[in-house]
């Protein structure tokens, strides 16, 4: 993570944002040498988010065990 002071961040904001967008770089913004903010890439929405309902489902059997004839009848 690269460190920038406020003046550098303000002066080079466009190029800093371009690096974040294209290369996924992260920046730490400091005032008087003390960290005050992180500039990080925005998380892209994923279509593979877990469903809140399905995370509550509990399976109480061994899904790797073959079913018997009796299991099919129930």
C-alpha positions, 0 to 999 in steps of 0.5 A: 500500500502506497502512502500519500500525504493530503497535498499529493493525493489532492494534486494527483487524484486523477492519476491515483484513481486511474491506478486504483481502477486499472491496477487495483492498487491501494493508497493510504492518505496521511495528514502530518504523517498520521493515517486518516483514510484508505483509498481502495478499489471498489468491490464489484458486485458478484452474482455469486453471493450466498442466498440468505435463506439457503445459508440457514438450511441444514442437511442432516445426512451424508450426501456421498452415501448411495441411496438404498431402495428404501430411501427411494420409496420415502 
